[in-house]
Amino acid sequence: METRLSLRRRLLRIDDSPPTLDPTTSPGVIYSRSNQSHSSIGSLQPQHDFEEEIDAEDDGDEDADDEESGDDTEMDSTSGDKTITTLKPGQKCPTSSVVKLVFSRSDPLKRNPTVCFDYPLSLGVVRDYSGQVVTTVDAQKLQLFYRTSWERNCVKNAFAAAGLHRTRKKWTVWHLAWAKPVPKTEFEKFRGEHPQVFNHFPDPWVIGRKDRLMKVLANCRRRFGSSYDFYPEGFSLPGQMDSFRRALERNEAFITGTFPSNNKGSGTSAIEPLWIIKPPASACGRGIRVLTHQDACKMCEDTRKISRKAKKSKNTKPMIVQKYVSDPLLLGDKQRYKFDLRLYVLVTSLDPLRIYLFQEGIARFCTAPYSVKNPRNRFAHLTNYAINKRSNGFVENADDQQADAGSKWSLSALIRSLQSQQLLDNPETLMRQIRAIVCKTIIAAEAHLTSLFHQFAGRTNCYELFGFDLMLDSKLRPWLIEVNVSPSLMGGSPLDRRVKGLLLSDTLHLVGLQVQITSVPRENIPANLYGSLDILPDTGIYRQVRRSKTMRGNSANRQLHEAVQDPNIERFDASHLDLFSASDWDIVRAMDNEMDRRGHFDRIFPASSPYETASYSRFFTCQRYGNSLCAKWLQTPRPVRQRLVRQQSAGNVSQVLPLSRSRKNIR
């Protein structure tokens, strides 16, 4: 039997043979719905230098909700005959021989093109480039590399379909990463000669650990009251043991006052408040137990005794204990089962803040009928896949097109089921509550994350994909359970492979890996952009003509700041256009360009509704200029915004940038 170590070594084996490729490239085109196509597939393999910075990669810190869930297989297709075949476990799609680049719709010259992440052919989905300027370039000429810490086919296939090649270098060489979090002081080691996009912010554990999430949201609840009542009350032990004991005394008084003749045979144990105890930093349901009131009192007394003995040794294990959501929404024809939701949230920027919610999620069902009479039945109370897959009642989803069967459903299938059972009238009502929970949670950590980002990662482009776990109670009210950093991407079923395959491709496409236009061969520049490129005499080399980025004077800056912060000015007009500096245009254009690349993501902050965006303003520790600028820009009607952009593009004075130094061939 193959061990995990030998499997890892086999999966990480690298082909050191030199690349052999003679691809053909095509000039840039403006895509319409009639000419969408996937990149051709080649066999280019990256070459690697194994230095002192080689990353010893493993499957460590990922949210291992699907740990050891079976074959992480992926479907693949060859470009010649378009026939889909099933690959063996551990194999991945061939790497595309070309890299597809998309230019900014608003200003294709002022902003560098970004790499397109087409969907792997196995997903049966084609990315829409309608109205966008797209070109293809020989992948061997661009030499784009990625780094990953996990052997997940959805990750490797997303990079392969885009024409990126894998490297083992930990700090340099790579352009885009899907790796483990690093300490905040190590962000300065990202010293590549080209822009690098890393998939973590400094210290995402501020909400990614259960104890720290509880602390952050408890502070917000004290400040904003019921606006933050979507997280069950909890305590961090042993530090908050006294507070927990007082909560138990209140429960005891409630039980005694409500049932003065309470005894063991009265049957009131079914309505006693339940508690759930968890380790502050673990996954797969390890160490989680559901406690009755009596169990909690006994545990509290035992912990107090242990703490007294362990004061000198300081060996008491930290735990968190929360009120248990004892009236969850249950589904099932005959027997009723508990479930939770895994939703995917992408933060592409902290200042200004931009949050996206993936349209599809996963509902994970328990495998035993729900009952509060037996809180020790883990299959009835814990929805973790790592636990329930060991149950005899577990049913694997066998068809991604039938997403409402088995022990895992898709979010869209769940909503359809709730509507068919007349439990949910308007899905937007539920999604509005979910969006509010996500935004308020991210905003609660925004001040901490933003300050660390500016201090340690100011020169690095970062993004973060969070896994939000929520639960619906019997009144369809969503409750936040926890937030996961590096959510699991294991493809244990067809449904997992489809959802997570779309998720990874859309995530990488949305964050935007930019390529310097000066590194794009001349023959691959779209013909409609030739007029804006300056050809150097006798060389055939071009330089890009761009607008001046000279900063405005202090008076103009002050006027724009006053207009942005003035509540009486609801939107921008032409008079505000002249006050915009280059950095202001960069902010609003980056936001607009992300919307063109969002795929199956919905931007939830700033929201499409100005009233929804304004409702979150009071939760920020400080009102940042970038957030206010984006809010005013979005309140400006789209036709007016487009007209302002055209005026700005035509009115600026152009200047020729110095030719960038030639790019080294990275090996």
C-alpha positions as CSV (number, residue, x, y, z in Angstrom):
1,M,0.0,0.0,0.0
2,E,1.4,3.4,-1.0
3,T,2.1,5.6,2.0
4,R,1.2,9.3,2.2
5,L,4.9,10.2,2.0
6,S,5.6,8.1,-1.1
7,L,2.4,9.5,-2.7
8,R,3.5,13.1,-2.0
9,R,6.9,12.4,-3.5
10,R,5.4,10.9,-6.6
11,L,3.0,13.8,-7.0
12,L,5.8,16.3,-6.6
13,R,8.1,14.5,-9.1
14,I,9.3,17.0,-11.7
15,D,10.2,16.4,-15.3
16,D,13.7,17.9,-15.8
17,S,13.8,17.4,-19.5
18,P,14.1,20.5,-21.6
19,P,10.8,21.9,-23.0
20,T,10.0,21.1,-26.6
21,L,7.4,23.3,-28.1
22,D,6.7,25.1,-31.3
23,P,3.4,26.8,-30.7
24,T,1.6,29.1,-33.0
25,T,0.3,32.4,-31.8
26,S,-2.6,34.4,-32.9
27,P,-3.1,38.2,-33.0
28,G,-5.4,40.0,-30.6
29,V,-9.1,39.9,-31.2
30,I,-12.2,41.5,-29.8
31,Y,-14.2,38.6,-28.5
32,S,-17.9,38.1,-29.1
33,R,-20.2,35.3,-28.0
34,S,-19.8,33.6,-31.4
35,N,-16.0,33.1,-31.2
36,Q,-15.3,32.0,-27.7
37,S,-12.8,29.2,-27.5
38,H,-10.4,27.6,-25.1
39,S,-6.6,27.9,-25.4
40,S,-4.8,25.1,-27.2
41,I,-3.0,22.6,-25.1
42,G,0.7,21.8,-25.3
43,S,3.3,19.9,-23.3
44,L,5.6,22.6,-22.0
45,Q,7.0,21.7,-18.6
46,P,8.8,24.3,-16.4
47,Q,12.5,24.0,-15.5
48,H,13.5,24.6,-11.9
49,D,16.5,25.5,-9.9
50,F,16.5,24.0,-6.5
51,E,18.1,26.6,-4.2
52,E,18.0,27.2,-0.5
53,E,14.6,28.7,-0.9
54,I,12.9,25.6,-2.3
55,D,9.5,25.2,-0.6
56,A,9.1,21.8,1.2
57,E,5.5,21.5,0.3
58,D,2.9,19.3,2.0
59,D,-0.8,19.1,2.7
60,G,-0.5,20.7,6.1
61,D,-2.4,23.8,7.0
62,E,-5.4,23.6,4.6
63,D,-8.8,23.5,6.1
64,A,-8.9,19.7,5.8
65,D,-12.6,19.3,5.8
66,D,-12.2,16.8,2.9
67,E,-9.1,15.2,4.3
68,E,-8.5,11.7,2.9
69,S,-11.8,11.8,1.1
70,G,-10.8,9.6,-1.7
71,D,-9.5,10.2,-5.2
72,D,-9.0,13.8,-6.1
73,T,-9.5,13.1,-9.8
74,E,-10.2,15.5,-12.5
75,M,-11.6,15.3,-16.0
76,D,-9.4,16.4,-18.9
77,S,-9.5,16.9,-22.6
78,T,-7.0,17.0,-25.4
79,S,-7.1,19.9,-27.8
80,G,-7.0,17.7,-30.9
81,D,-10.1,15.5,-30.8
82,K,-11.9,17.3,-27.9
83,T,-12.7,13.9,-26.3
84,I,-13.0,14.0,-22.5
85,T,-11.3,11.2,-20.6
86,T,-11.0,10.5,-16.9
87,L,-7.5,10.9,-15.5
88,K,-6.1,8.7,-12.8
89,P,-5.6,10.1,-9.3
90,G,-2.8,12.6,-9.1
91,Q,-2.8,13.5,-12.8
92,K,-3.7,17.0,-14.1
93,C,-4.6,18.8,-17.3
94,P,-1.8,19.4,-19.7
95,T,-0.4,23.0,-19.6
96,S,-1.7,25.3,-22.3
97,S,0.9,26.3,-24.9
98,V,-0.4,29.9,-25.0
99,V,-1.3,32.5,-22.5
100,K,-4.4,34.5,-23.1
101,L,-4.4,38.2,-22.1
102,V,-7.4,40.5,-21.6
103,F,-7.0,44.3,-21.8
104,S,-8.9,46.8,-19.6
105,R,-12.2,47.7,-21.1
106,S,-12.1,51.3,-19.7
107,D,-8.5,52.1,-20.6
108,P,-6.5,49.3,-22.4
109,L,-3.3,51.4,-22.5
110,K,-3.1,52.9,-19.1
111,R,-3.5,49.5,-17.3
112,N,-1.5,46.4,-18.2
113,P,-3.3,43.4,-19.6
114,T,-4.2,40.6,-17.2
115,V,-3.9,36.8,-17.6
116,C,-7.1,35.0,-18.5
117,F,-7.9,31.9,-16.5
118,D,-10.1,29.8,-18.8
119,Y,-12.1,27.0,-17.2
120,P,-10.7,23.5,-17.6
121,L,-12.5,21.8,-20.4
122,S,-13.8,19.1,-18.0
123,L,-16.1,21.6,-16.4
124,G,-18.0,22.2,-19.7
125,V,-18.1,26.0,-19.1
126,V,-16.7,28.6,-21.4
127,R,-15.6,32.0,-20.1
128,D,-17.4,35.0,-21.6
129,Y,-15.1,37.7,-23.2
130,S,-17.9,39.6,-24.9
131,G,-16.8,43.1,-25.8
132,Q,-13.3,42.7,-24.4
133,V,-10.0,42.9,-26.2
134,V,-8.2,39.6,-25.9
135,T,-4.9,38.4,-27.3
136,T,-2.8,35.2,-27.1
137,V,0.9,34.9,-26.5
138,D,3.3,32.0,-26.7
139,A,3.6,30.7,-23.1
140,Q,7.3,30.0,-23.6
141,K,7.9,33.7,-24.3
142,L,6.1,35.1,-21.2
143,Q,7.5,32.4,-18.8
144,L,4.8,32.7,-16.1
145,F,5.1,30.6,-13.0
146,Y,2.9,29.7,-10.1
147,R,3.6,28.2,-6.6
148,T,1.2,26.0,-4.7
149,S,1.5,24.1,-1.4
150,W,-1.2,21.5,-2.0
151,E,-1.7,18.7,-4.5
152,R,-5.3,19.7,-5.5
153,N,-6.3,19.1,-9.1
154,C,-8.7,22.1,-9.2
155,V,-5.6,24.3,-8.3
156,K,-3.2,22.7,-10.8
157,N,-5.8,22.5,-13.6
158,A,-6.7,26.2,-13.2
159,F,-3.1,27.2,-13.6
160,A,-2.5,24.7,-16.4
161,A,-5.5,26.0,-18.4
162,A,-4.0,29.5,-18.2
163,G,-0.5,28.5,-19.4
164,L,1.3,28.9,-16.1
165,H,4.0,26.5,-15.0
166,R,4.9,25.3,-11.5
167,T,8.0,26.3,-9.6
168,R,9.3,25.1,-6.2
169,K,10.9,28.5,-5.3
170,K,9.3,29.8,-2.1
171,W,10.0,33.5,-2.4
172,T,11.0,34.4,-5.9
173,V,10.4,33.3,-9.5
174,W,6.7,32.7,-9.1
175,H,4.1,35.3,-10.3
176,L,0.9,33.9,-8.6
177,A,0.7,31.8,-5.5
178,W,-1.8,29.4,-3.9
179,A,0.2,28.6,-0.8
180,K,0.2,28.5,3.0
181,P,0.1,31.7,5.0
182,V,3.5,33.1,6.0
183,P,4.4,35.2,9.1
184,K,3.8,38.9,8.5
185,T,7.6,39.7,8.8
186,E,8.4,37.4,5.9
187,F,6.4,39.3,3.3
188,E,9.6,41.3,2.6
189,K,11.1,38.1,1.2
190,F,8.9,38.4,-1.9
191,R,11.7,39.9,-3.8
192,G,11.0,38.8,-7.4
193,E,11.9,41.1,-10.3
194,H,8.3,41.1,-11.4
195,P,5.0,41.7,-9.6
196,Q,3.9,38.8,-7.4
197,V,0.3,38.1,-6.3
198,F,0.1,36.1,-3.0
199,N,-3.0,34.4,-1.7
200,H,-2.9,35.6,1.9
201,F,-2.9,38.9,3.8
202,P,-0.7,39.3,6.8
203,D,-2.3,37.6,9.8
204,P,-5.6,36.3,8.3
205,W,-6.0,34.3,11.5
206,V,-7.6,37.3,13.2
207,I,-10.9,35.8,12.0
208,G,-9.5,32.4,10.9
209,R,-9.0,31.1,14.4
210,K,-12.1,30.3,16.4
211,D,-10.9,32.1,19.6
212,R,-9.8,35.2,17.8
213,L,-13.0,35.4,15.7
214,M,-15.0,35.2,18.9
215,K,-13.0,38.0,20.5
216,V,-13.3,40.3,17.5
217,L,-17.0,39.8,17.1
218,A,-17.6,40.1,20.9
219,N,-15.9,43.5,20.8
220,C,-18.1,44.6,17.9
221,R,-21.2,43.3,19.8
222,R,-20.3,45.5,22.8
223,R,-20.0,48.5,20.4
224,F,-22.9,47.9,18.0
225,G,-25.3,45.7,20.0
226,S,-27.8,43.6,18.0
227,S,-26.1,44.4,14.7
228,Y,-23.6,41.7,15.6
229,D,-25.9,39.1,17.2
230,F,-25.4,36.6,14.3
231,Y,-22.6,34.8,16.2
232,P,-23.6,32.6,19.2
233,E,-22.4,33.7,22.6
234,G,-19.2,32.1,23.6
235,F,-16.3,32.1,26.0
236,S,-12.6,31.3,25.7
237,L,-11.4,28.9,28.4
238,P,-9.7,29.0,30.8
239,G,-9.4,32.8,30.5
240,Q,-13.1,33.5,30.6
241,M,-14.1,30.7,33.1
242,D,-15.7,33.1,35.5
243,S,-17.9,34.6,32.7
244,F,-18.9,31.1,31.6
245,R,-19.8,30.1,35.1
246,R,-22.1,33.1,35.5
247,A,-23.7,32.2,32.2
248,L,-24.4,28.7,33.5
249,E,-25.9,30.2,36.7
250,R,-28.3,32.2,34.5
251,N,-29.2,29.1,32.7
252,E,-29.8,27.3,36.0
253,A,-32.0,30.1,37.2
254,F,-34.0,30.0,33.9
255,I,-34.5,26.2,34.2
256,T,-35.5,26.4,37.9
257,G,-37.8,29.3,37.3
258,T,-39.5,27.8,34.3
259,F,-39.7,24.2,35.7
260,P,-39.7,24.5,39.5
261,S,-40.5,20.8,39.8
262,N,-37.7,19.8,37.5
263,N,-36.3,16.3,38.1
264,K,-34.6,13.6,36.1
265,G,-37.9,12.1,35.0
266,S,-39.7,15.3,34.0
267,G,-38.5,15.2,30.5
268,T,-37.2,18.8,30.5
269,S,-33.7,17.8,29.5
270,A,-34.8,18.2,25.9
271,I,-35.2,21.9,26.3
272,E,-32.1,22.5,28.5
273,P,-29.6,24.9,26.8
274,L,-26.9,23.0,25.0
275,W,-23.3,24.1,24.6
276,I,-20.6,23.1,22.1
277,I,-16.9,23.0,23.0
278,K,-14.2,23.2,20.4
279,P,-10.4,23.6,20.2
280,P,-9.5,27.1,19.1
281,A,-7.5,26.0,16.1
282,S,-8.3,22.6,14.6
283,A,-10.3,21.1,11.6
284,C,-12.2,18.0,10.6
285,G,-14.3,18.1,13.8
286,R,-11.5,17.1,16.0
287,G,-12.1,17.7,19.7
288,I,-15.7,19.0,19.2
289,R,-18.4,17.9,21.7
290,V,-21.9,18.9,22.4
291,L,-22.6,19.4,26.2
292,T,-25.8,19.5,28.2
293,H,-26.2,22.0,30.9
294,Q,-25.2,19.4,33.5
295,D,-22.2,18.3,31.4
296,A,-21.1,22.0,31.1
297,C,-21.4,22.5,34.9
298,K,-19.3,19.4,35.5
299,M,-16.7,20.4,32.9
300,C,-16.5,23.9,34.4
301,E,-15.8,22.5,37.9
302,D,-13.3,20.0,36.6
303,T,-11.5,22.8,34.6
304,R,-11.4,25.0,37.7
305,K,-9.7,22.2,39.7
306,I,-7.2,21.4,36.9
307,S,-6.4,25.1,36.4
308,R,-5.5,25.4,40.1
309,K,-3.1,22.5,39.8
310,A,-1.7,23.7,36.5
311,K,-1.0,27.3,37.4
312,K,2.6,26.6,37.9
313,S,3.0,24.3,34.8
314,K,0.7,26.3,32.6
315,N,-0.3,23.2,30.7
316,T,-4.1,23.8,30.6
317,K,-5.3,23.4,27.0
318,P,-7.2,26.4,25.6
319,M,-10.8,25.7,24.4
320,I,-13.8,27.7,23.4
321,V,-17.3,27.0,24.4
322,Q,-20.4,28.4,22.7
323,K,-24.1,28.3,22.9
324,Y,-25.4,25.5,20.7
325,V,-27.9,26.4,17.9
326,S,-30.4,23.8,19.2
327,D,-33.2,24.6,16.8
328,P,-31.5,24.2,13.4
329,L,-33.5,24.0,10.2
330,L,-34.0,20.3,9.4
331,L,-34.6,18.7,6.0
332,G,-35.6,15.3,4.9
333,D,-38.7,13.4,3.7
334,K,-39.1,11.0,6.6
335,Q,-36.2,11.6,9.0
336,R,-35.0,15.1,9.6
337,Y,-31.3,16.0,9.2
338,K,-29.2,19.0,10.3
339,F,-26.9,20.7,7.8
340,D,-24.6,23.7,7.5
341,L,-23.4,25.9,4.6
342,R,-19.9,26.4,3.3
343,L,-19.7,29.7,1.4
344,Y,-16.7,31.1,-0.3
345,V,-15.7,34.8,0.2
346,L,-12.9,36.5,-1.8
347,V,-11.3,39.7,-0.6
348,T,-9.2,41.2,-3.4
349,S,-8.3,44.5,-1.7
350,L,-8.3,46.0,1.8
351,D,-7.8,49.7,1.1
352,P,-10.2,50.2,-0.5
353,L,-12.1,47.2,0.7
354,R,-13.6,44.9,-2.0
355,I,-15.5,41.7,-1.0
356,Y,-16.9,39.1,-3.4
357,L,-19.2,36.2,-2.6
358,F,-19.2,33.1,-4.8
359,Q,-22.6,32.3,-6.2
360,E,-22.4,28.6,-5.4
361,G,-21.7,26.9,-2.1
362,I,-22.0,23.5,-0.5
363,A,-24.6,22.3,2.0
364,R,-23.2,19.5,4.2
365,F,-25.7,17.2,5.9
366,C,-25.4,15.1,9.0
367,T,-25.9,11.4,8.5
368,A,-28.1,10.6,11.5
369,P,-31.5,12.1,12.3
370,Y,-31.3,15.1,14.6
371,S,-32.3,14.8,18.2
372,V,-31.3,16.8,21.3
373,K,-32.0,13.8,23.5
374,N,-28.7,12.3,22.5
375,P,-26.1,15.1,22.2
376,R,-23.2,12.6,22.1
377,N,-24.2,11.3,18.7
378,R,-21.6,13.1,16.5
379,F,-23.3,12.0,13.3
380,A,-26.5,13.8,14.3
381,H,-25.0,17.0,15.6
382,L,-21.7,17.7,13.7
383,T,-21.9,18.4,10.0
384,N,-18.2,18.1,9.3
385,Y,-17.6,15.9,6.2
386,A,-14.5,14.3,7.8
387,I,-16.8,12.9,10.5
388,N,-19.9,11.9,8.5
389,K,-18.0,10.2,5.7
390,R,-17.3,7.4,8.3
391,S,-21.0,6.9,9.0
392,N,-23.0,4.0,7.5
393,G,-25.6,6.6,6.5
394,F,-23.3,8.7,4.4
395,V,-24.3,8.9,0.7
396,E,-21.8,10.2,-1.8
397,N,-22.9,12.6,-4.5
398,A,-22.4,10.7,-7.8
399,D,-23.6,13.3,-10.3
400,D,-22.8,17.0,-10.3
401,Q,-25.9,17.6,-12.3
402,Q,-28.0,16.2,-9.5
403,A,-26.9,18.5,-6.8
404,D,-29.7,17.8,-4.3
405,A,-28.9,14.1,-3.7
406,G,-26.6,12.5,-1.1
407,S,-25.0,14.0,1.9
408,K,-23.7,17.1,0.1
409,W,-25.8,19.5,-1.9
410,S,-25.1,22.7,-3.8
411,L,-26.3,26.0,-2.4
412,S,-28.5,26.6,-5.4
413,A,-30.1,23.1,-5.1
414,L,-30.8,23.8,-1.4
415,I,-32.5,27.1,-2.2
416,R,-34.7,25.4,-4.8
417,S,-35.6,22.7,-2.3
418,L,-36.6,25.3,0.3
419,Q,-38.7,27.1,-2.2
420,S,-40.4,23.9,-3.4
421,Q,-41.3,23.0,0.3
422,Q,-42.6,26.6,0.7
423,L,-40.1,27.3,3.5
424,L,-38.5,30.2,1.6
425,D,-40.5,32.7,-0.4
426,N,-37.8,35.1,-1.6
427,P,-34.2,33.8,-1.8
428,E,-32.9,37.4,-1.8
429,T,-34.2,37.9,1.7
430,L,-31.9,35.1,2.9
431,M,-29.0,36.1,0.8
432,R,-29.2,39.7,2.0
433,Q,-28.8,38.4,5.6
434,I,-25.9,36.3,4.5
435,R,-24.2,39.2,2.7
436,A,-24.6,41.3,5.9
437,I,-22.9,38.6,8.0
438,V,-20.0,38.3,5.7
439,C,-19.4,42.0,5.3
440,K,-19.7,42.8,9.0
441,T,-17.3,40.0,9.8
442,I,-14.7,41.2,7.3
443,I,-15.2,44.8,8.4
444,A,-14.7,43.8,12.1
445,A,-11.1,42.7,11.1
446,E,-10.5,45.4,8.5
447,A,-8.6,47.8,10.8
448,H,-6.2,45.0,11.9
449,L,-5.7,43.6,8.5
450,T,-5.2,46.9,6.7
451,S,-2.6,48.3,9.1
452,L,-0.6,45.1,8.9
453,F,-0.9,45.1,5.1
454,H,0.5,48.6,4.8
455,Q,3.2,47.9,7.3
456,F,4.5,44.5,6.0
457,A,3.1,43.9,2.5
458,G,2.7,47.3,0.9
459,R,4.6,46.3,-2.2
460,T,2.9,42.9,-2.6
461,N,-0.4,42.3,-4.2
462,C,-2.5,40.1,-1.9
463,Y,-5.9,38.5,-1.8
464,E,-7.6,36.1,0.5
465,L,-10.2,33.3,-0.1
466,F,-12.2,32.6,3.1
467,G,-14.5,29.7,3.8
468,F,-17.5,30.9,5.8
469,D,-19.5,28.2,7.6
470,L,-23.1,29.2,8.4
471,M,-26.1,27.4,9.8
472,L,-29.8,28.2,9.4
473,D,-32.2,27.9,12.3
474,S,-35.8,26.8,12.1
475,K,-36.8,30.4,11.3
476,L,-34.3,30.6,8.4
477,R,-32.1,32.9,10.3
478,P,-28.4,32.4,9.4
479,W,-25.8,32.0,12.1
480,L,-22.1,32.3,11.6
481,I,-20.2,29.2,12.9
482,E,-16.6,29.9,11.9
483,V,-14.3,31.3,9.2
484,N,-11.7,29.2,7.5
485,V,-8.4,30.3,6.1
486,S,-7.3,28.2,3.1
487,P,-10.7,26.4,2.7
488,S,-10.5,22.8,1.6
489,L,-10.3,22.2,-2.2
490,M,-10.3,18.4,-2.2
491,G,-12.4,17.0,-5.0
492,G,-14.0,14.0,-3.3
493,S,-17.1,13.9,-5.5
494,P,-18.3,15.2,-8.9
495,L,-20.1,18.0,-7.1
496,D,-17.0,19.0,-5.2
497,R,-14.9,18.9,-8.4
498,R,-17.3,21.1,-10.3
499,V,-17.9,23.7,-7.6
500,K,-14.3,24.0,-6.6
501,G,-13.0,23.9,-10.2
502,L,-15.2,26.9,-11.0
503,L,-14.2,28.6,-7.8
504,L,-10.5,28.4,-8.4
505,S,-10.6,29.5,-12.0
506,D,-12.8,32.4,-11.1
507,T,-10.7,33.4,-8.1
508,L,-7.4,33.5,-10.1
509,H,-9.1,35.3,-13.0
510,L,-10.7,37.9,-10.7
511,V,-7.6,38.8,-8.7
512,G,-5.8,39.7,-11.9
513,L,-2.2,38.7,-12.7
514,Q,-0.9,41.6,-14.7
515,V,1.7,41.4,-17.5
516,Q,3.7,44.4,-18.6
517,I,2.6,45.3,-22.0
518,T,6.2,45.9,-23.0
519,S,6.8,42.2,-22.5
520,V,4.1,41.3,-25.0
521,P,5.6,40.6,-28.5
522,R,4.6,43.3,-31.0
523,E,2.8,40.8,-33.3
524,N,0.5,39.9,-30.4
525,I,-0.6,43.5,-29.7
526,P,-4.2,44.0,-31.0
527,A,-4.3,46.0,-34.2
528,N,-6.6,48.6,-32.7
529,L,-3.9,49.6,-30.1
530,Y,-1.1,50.1,-32.6
531,G,-1.9,53.8,-32.9
532,S,-1.1,54.4,-29.3
533,L,2.3,52.6,-29.4
534,D,5.5,54.6,-30.3
535,I,7.8,52.6,-32.6
536,L,11.5,53.4,-32.0
537,P,13.3,54.2,-35.2
538,D,15.6,51.5,-36.8
539,T,14.7,49.0,-34.0
540,G,11.2,47.8,-34.5
541,I,10.8,48.0,-30.7
542,Y,7.8,49.8,-29.3
543,R,7.2,51.9,-26.2
544,Q,3.8,52.4,-24.7
545,V,2.3,55.9,-24.7
546,R,0.6,56.6,-21.4
547,R,-0.9,59.5,-19.6
548,S,1.0,61.6,-17.2
549,K,0.8,60.4,-13.6
550,T,1.9,63.8,-12.2
551,M,0.2,64.3,-8.9
552,R,-2.2,67.2,-8.6
553,G,-1.5,70.1,-6.4
554,N,-2.5,70.2,-2.8
555,S,-5.5,72.4,-3.4
556,A,-7.0,70.0,-5.9
557,N,-6.4,67.1,-3.6
558,R,-8.1,69.0,-0.8
559,Q,-11.1,69.8,-3.0
560,L,-11.6,66.2,-4.0
561,H,-11.2,65.0,-0.5
562,E,-13.9,67.4,0.6
563,A,-16.2,66.4,-2.2
564,V,-15.7,62.7,-1.4
565,Q,-16.4,63.2,2.3
566,D,-19.3,65.6,1.8
567,P,-22.6,63.8,2.5
568,N,-24.5,66.4,0.5
569,I,-22.6,65.3,-2.7
570,E,-24.2,62.0,-3.8
571,R,-22.4,61.5,-7.0
572,F,-19.6,62.8,-9.2
573,D,-20.0,65.1,-12.2
574,A,-17.6,66.7,-14.7
575,S,-16.4,69.3,-12.2
576,H,-15.0,66.5,-10.1
577,L,-13.2,64.9,-13.0
578,D,-10.4,67.4,-13.1
579,L,-9.7,66.8,-9.5
580,F,-8.9,63.1,-9.9
581,S,-5.3,62.2,-9.6
582,A,-3.7,59.2,-11.3
583,S,-4.1,57.2,-8.1
584,D,-7.8,58.0,-7.9
585,W,-8.3,56.7,-11.5
586,D,-6.4,53.6,-10.6
587,I,-8.8,52.9,-7.7
588,V,-12.0,53.2,-9.7
589,R,-10.7,51.5,-12.8
590,A,-9.3,48.6,-10.8
591,M,-12.8,48.1,-9.3
592,D,-14.5,48.3,-12.7
593,N,-12.0,45.9,-14.3
594,E,-12.6,43.4,-11.5
595,M,-16.3,43.5,-12.3
596,D,-15.5,42.5,-15.9
597,R,-13.5,39.5,-14.6
598,R,-15.8,38.4,-11.7
599,G,-17.1,35.2,-13.4
600,H,-19.4,33.5,-10.8
601,F,-18.6,35.9,-8.1
602,D,-20.9,38.7,-6.9
603,R,-19.4,41.8,-5.4
604,I,-21.0,42.5,-2.0
605,F,-18.9,45.4,-0.9
606,P,-19.1,48.0,-2.2
607,A,-22.6,46.7,-2.9
608,S,-24.6,47.5,-6.0
609,S,-27.1,49.3,-3.9
610,P,-25.7,52.6,-2.4
611,Y,-28.0,52.2,0.6
612,E,-26.6,48.7,1.4
613,T,-23.1,50.1,1.1
614,A,-23.9,53.1,3.4
615,S,-25.4,50.8,6.0
616,Y,-22.0,49.3,6.7
617,S,-20.1,52.7,7.1
618,R,-20.7,52.9,10.9
619,F,-19.0,49.6,11.5
620,F,-15.6,50.8,10.2
621,T,-13.0,51.9,12.8
622,C,-12.1,54.8,10.5
623,Q,-13.6,56.1,7.3
624,R,-11.0,55.5,4.6
625,Y,-10.8,57.7,1.6
626,G,-10.7,54.9,-0.9
627,N,-13.9,53.4,0.4
628,S,-15.7,56.7,0.1
629,L,-14.3,57.4,-3.3
630,C,-15.6,54.0,-4.6
631,A,-19.0,54.5,-3.0
632,K,-19.4,57.9,-4.7
633,W,-18.2,56.5,-8.0
634,L,-20.8,53.7,-7.9
635,Q,-23.6,56.1,-7.0
636,T,-22.8,58.0,-10.3
637,P,-25.0,56.4,-13.0
638,R,-23.1,54.1,-15.3
639,P,-23.6,56.2,-18.5
640,V,-22.2,59.2,-16.7
641,R,-19.2,57.2,-15.5
642,Q,-18.5,56.0,-19.0
643,R,-18.7,59.5,-20.4
644,L,-16.4,60.8,-17.7
645,V,-13.9,58.0,-18.4
646,R,-13.9,58.9,-22.2
647,Q,-13.4,62.5,-21.4
648,Q,-10.5,61.8,-19.1
649,S,-8.9,59.5,-21.6
650,A,-9.1,62.1,-24.4
651,G,-8.2,65.1,-22.3
652,N,-5.0,64.0,-20.6
653,V,-1.6,65.0,-22.0
654,S,0.3,61.9,-23.2
655,Q,4.0,61.2,-22.6
656,V,6.3,58.4,-23.6
657,L,7.5,56.2,-20.8
658,P,11.1,55.1,-20.9
659,L,11.6,51.7,-22.3
660,S,11.5,49.0,-19.6
661,R,14.6,46.8,-19.4
662,S,14.4,43.5,-21.1
663,R,13.0,40.7,-19.1
664,K,15.4,37.9,-18.1
665,N,14.6,34.4,-19.1
666,I,13.7,32.8,-15.7
667,R,14.7,29.2,-15.3
